């Protein structure tokens, strides 16, 4: 499924999903419910129908998610973004302490830039010259903060609930076999229960077709609502985030090479330590 087709479909996806629901609702309105709600609650077939429909929806979510992930990981957009991200992560990890110094300086720069912009917007005043109203606005300023949490992680990885990334690449025979057997057993019991004391009747064919149309419409809508956002995550969202990483990394390289106007703003006790990390030689003052 091509990315361009997905993009085009995505722009109309909301209306398509709504249309599917409306068609399903139309078929639903053609039904006549025999008996009251109390009878439906006591009817075992009604419960089996509900369980089966719910089961199909859950399975469709899993299928759509897995298919979208598989297709997304194989897309050219993700492959290029992943390669670029791996190169940036490798470079940053080799000079991570320097990178953190740059981020701190950059955040201080963002804060000072916001303050300067605000002071210029009110007439190039100093903070002491601000009116009570302007000072109230000044205190509400929120500068941009560059958060590098997760910056050096791969685009796609699996982690435990404790946040550990396992690099185990072996496969253990019969691993997960029991859980699969249990799932299939429950699946078989559900289908078995649906066929107890059941006989085929061609007079129910029309009702069966209508039921399938409603359930099928819901399944298609579920697939689209899960598949498209998940697929676009790999082909659009992640590549855009990688490009933001590239911009930040390029700024770091300029800063490291002395080509940036961003100044170090650190506590006095840390000045020597920071200069040592960045290999900056202090200019000797003329006596």
C-alpha positions in Angstrom: 0.0 0.0 0.0 1.7 3.1 -1.2 2.4 6.1 1.0 0.9 8.6 -1.5 -2.3 6.5 -1.6 -2.4 6.4 2.2 -1.9 10.2 2.4 -4.7 10.8 -0.1 -7.0 8.4 1.7 -6.0 9.9 5.1 -7.3 13.3 4.1 -10.8 11.8 3.5 -10.6 9.0 6.1 -12.8 10.7 8.7 -15.6 11.1 6.2 -15.1 7.5 4.9 -15.3 6.1 8.5 -18.4 8.2 9.2 -20.0 6.9 6.0 -19.3 3.3 6.9 -21.0 3.8 10.3 -24.0 5.5 8.7 -24.4 2.6 6.2 -24.2 0.1 9.1 -26.7 2.2 11.0 -29.0 2.2 8.0 -29.0 -1.6 7.9 -29.6 -1.7 11.6 -32.7 0.4 11.3 -34.2 -2.1 8.9 -34.3 -4.7 11.7 -37.3 -5.4 14.0 -36.3 -6.5 17.5 -38.5 -9.4 18.6 -39.2 -9.4 22.3 -38.1 -6.9 24.9 -34.7 -6.0 26.4 -35.3 -8.5 29.2 -35.7 -11.4 26.8 -32.6 -10.3 24.9 -30.6 -10.3 28.2 -31.7 -13.9 28.9 -31.1 -15.1 25.4 -27.8 -17.0 25.2 -27.5 -16.4 21.5 -27.6 -12.6 22.0 -24.7 -13.0 24.4 -22.8 -15.2 22.1 -23.3 -12.7 19.3 -22.0 -9.9 21.5 -18.9 -11.9 22.5 -18.2 -12.9 18.9 -18.5 -9.4 17.6 -16.3 -8.0 20.4 -13.8 -10.8 19.7 -13.7 -9.9 16.0 -13.2 -6.2 16.8 -10.3 -7.0 19.2 -8.7 -9.2 16.6 -9.1 -6.6 13.9 -7.3 -4.0 16.0 -4.4 -6.4 16.5 -4.3 -7.2 12.8 -4.4 -3.6 11.7 -1.8 -2.6 14.2 0.6 -5.4 13.2 0.1 -4.9 9.4 0.6 -1.1 9.7 3.8 -1.6 11.8 5.1 -4.1 9.3 4.4 -1.9 6.3 5.7 1.2 8.1 9.0 -0.4 9.0 9.5 -1.4 5.4 8.6 2.0 4.0 11.4 4.1 2.4 10.6 7.0 4.6 11.2 5.1 7.8 14.3 3.3 6.5 15.9 6.6 5.6 14.9 8.3 8.8 16.1 5.3 10.9 19.5 5.3 9.2 19.9 9.1 9.8 18.8 8.7 13.4 21.3 5.9 14.0 24.1 8.1 12.7 23.1 11.1 14.9 22.7 8.9 18.0 26.2 7.4 17.4 27.8 10.9 17.1 26.0 12.3 20.1 26.9 9.3 22.3 30.5 9.8 21.5 30.3 13.4 22.9 27.3 13.2 25.2 28.7 15.4 28.0 29.5 18.2 25.6 26.0 17.8 24.0 24.4 18.2 27.4 26.4 21.4 28.0 25.1 22.7 24.7 21.5 21.9 25.6 21.8 23.8 28.9 23.3 26.8 27.1 20.6 26.6 24.4 17.8 26.5 27.0 19.3 29.5 28.7 19.5 31.2 25.3 15.8 30.5 24.6 14.9 32.0 28.0 16.9 35.1 27.5 15.7 35.5 23.9 12.1 35.4 25.1 12.8 38.0 27.8 14.5 40.3 25.3 11.6 39.9 22.8 9.1 40.8 25.4 11.0 43.8 26.7 11.3 45.1 23.1 7.6 44.6 22.5 6.7 46.9 25.3 9.1 49.7 24.3 12.6 48.4 24.9 12.2 48.7 28.6 14.1 47.1 31.5 12.4 44.8 33.9 12.4 47.5 36.5 10.6 49.8 34.1 7.6 47.5 33.5 4.2 48.5 34.6 2.2 46.3 36.9 0.2 44.9 34.0 3.4 44.3 31.9 5.1 42.7 34.9 2.2 40.3 35.3 2.5 39.3 31.6 6.3 39.0 32.0 5.9 36.5 34.8 3.7 34.3 32.6 6.3 34.0 29.9 7.2 30.4 29.1 10.3 29.9 27.1 11.0 26.9 24.8 12.7 24.1 26.6 14.7 21.5 24.6 14.2 18.2 26.3 16.7 15.5 25.1 15.1 12.7 27.1 15.2 9.7 24.7 17.3 11.5 22.2 19.8 8.7 21.9 17.2 5.9 21.5 16.6 4.1 18.3 13.4 4.9 16.4 12.0 1.4 16.9 12.8 -0.8 19.9 11.1 -3.1 22.5 11.5 -2.4 26.2 10.2 -4.1 29.4 7.9 -2.4 31.8 10.9 -1.4 33.8 12.4 0.4 30.8 15.0 -2.1 30.0 16.0 -2.7 26.4 16.8 -6.4 25.8 19.1 -7.4 23.0 18.3 -11.1 23.1 18.1 -12.4 19.6 17.5 -16.1 20.2 14.3 -18.1 20.0 13.3 -20.6 22.6 11.4 -23.6 21.4 7.8 -23.9 22.7 8.0 -20.3 24.1 4.5 -18.9 24.3 3.0 -22.2 23.2 0.8 -22.6 26.3 -0.7 -19.1 26.0 -1.4 -19.7 22.3 -3.1 -23.1 23.1 -5.3 -21.4 25.7 -6.4 -18.7 23.3 -7.2 -21.2 20.7 -9.1 -23.3 23.2 -11.3 -20.4 24.2 -11.7 -19.5 20.6 -12.9 -23.1 19.9 -15.3 -23.1 22.9 -16.9 -19.9 21.6 -17.5 -21.3 18.2 -18.7 -24.5 19.7 -21.2 -22.8 21.9 -22.5 -20.9 18.9 -23.3 -24.2 17.1 -25.1 -26.0 19.9 -28.7 -27.0 18.9 -28.3 -25.0 15.7 -29.9 -25.9 12.4 -29.5 -24.2 9.1 -32.5 -22.3 7.9 -32.5 -20.5 4.5 -35.3 -18.2 5.7 -32.6 -16.5 8.0 -30.4 -15.8 5.0 -31.5 -12.2 4.6 -31.0 -11.5 8.3 -27.6 -13.2 8.2 -26.5 -11.0 5.3 -27.7 -7.9 7.1 -25.8 -8.9 10.3 -22.7 -9.6 8.4 -23.0 -6.2 6.6 -23.2 -4.3 9.9 -20.4 -6.3 11.6 -18.3 -6.1 8.5 -18.8 -2.3 8.2 -17.6 -2.0 11.8 -14.6 -4.1 11.2 -13.6 -2.1 8.1 -14.0 1.1 10.1 -11.9 -0.3 12.9 -9.2 -1.4 10.6 -8.9 2.0 8.9 -9.0 3.9 12.2 -6.1 1.8 13.6 -4.1 1.2 10.4 -3.8 4.7 9.0 -2.6 6.6 12.1 -0.1 3.7 12.9 1.2 3.7 9.4 1.6 7.4 9.2 3.5 7.3 12.5 6.4 5.6 10.7 6.2 7.4 7.4 5.5 11.0 8.6 5.7 11.6 12.4 9.0 9.8 13.1 10.8 11.2 10.0 9.8 14.7 11.1 11.1 14.1 14.6 14.4 12.9 13.1 14.7 16.1 11.1 14.3 18.1 14.4 17.1 16.0 15.8 19.2 16.9 12.7 18.6 20.6 13.3 19.5 20.3 17.0 22.6 18.3 16.2 23.8 20.7 13.5 23.4 23.5 16.1 25.5 21.6 18.5 28.3 21.1 16.0 28.3 24.8 15.2 28.4 25.5 19.0 31.2 23.1 19.4 33.2 24.6 16.6 32.7 28.2 17.8 30.4 29.2 15.0 27.3 29.8 17.2 26.3 33.0 19.1 25.0 30.9 22.0 27.0 31.7 25.1 27.7 29.5 28.0 25.6 30.5 31.0 26.7 28.4 33.9 27.3 28.8 37.6 30.7 30.2 38.4 32.0 27.0 40.2 31.3 25.0 37.0 32.9 27.3 34.5 36.3 25.6 34.5 34.6 22.2 34.3 32.5 23.2 31.3 35.4 24.7 29.5 37.4 21.6 30.0 34.5 19.5 28.6 34.3 21.6 25.5 38.1 21.9 25.1 37.8 25.7 25.3 41.0 27.4 26.1 40.6 30.4 28.3 42.0 33.5 26.7 44.7 35.0 28.8 44.0 38.5 29.9 46.7 41.1 29.1 48.4 42.3 32.1 
